[in-house]
């Protein structure tokens, strides 16, 4: 923990890795797996969407709704998760997040949300 705080105060990005305990469906064995999420939030206050990625979806939502994130502060505390995808690692989640953001399309985001049902 001290090392993480030391890195963070020197301007380095540090994110803890949370291991999730999952059941392997076919083998019936337990294993550890990192899961990352790409998520789309919507704020009824600002009528805007926000796209992000994280390894802890509930914690990240609470962070957005607390007003601690500058880019979502104006929509707090009304952010809701409207859509999410699970990815096996951080790099895949970041690629997907950028893919969605590059479309710059509210229509595409609404289509993603409606495709989940």
Secondary structure, 3 states (H helix, E strand, C coil): CHHHHHHHHCCCCCCCCCCEEEECCCCCCEEEECCEEEEEEEECCCCEEEEEEECCHHHHHHHHHCCCCHHHHHHCCCEEEEEEEEECCHHHHHHHHHHHHHHCCHHHHHHHHHHHC
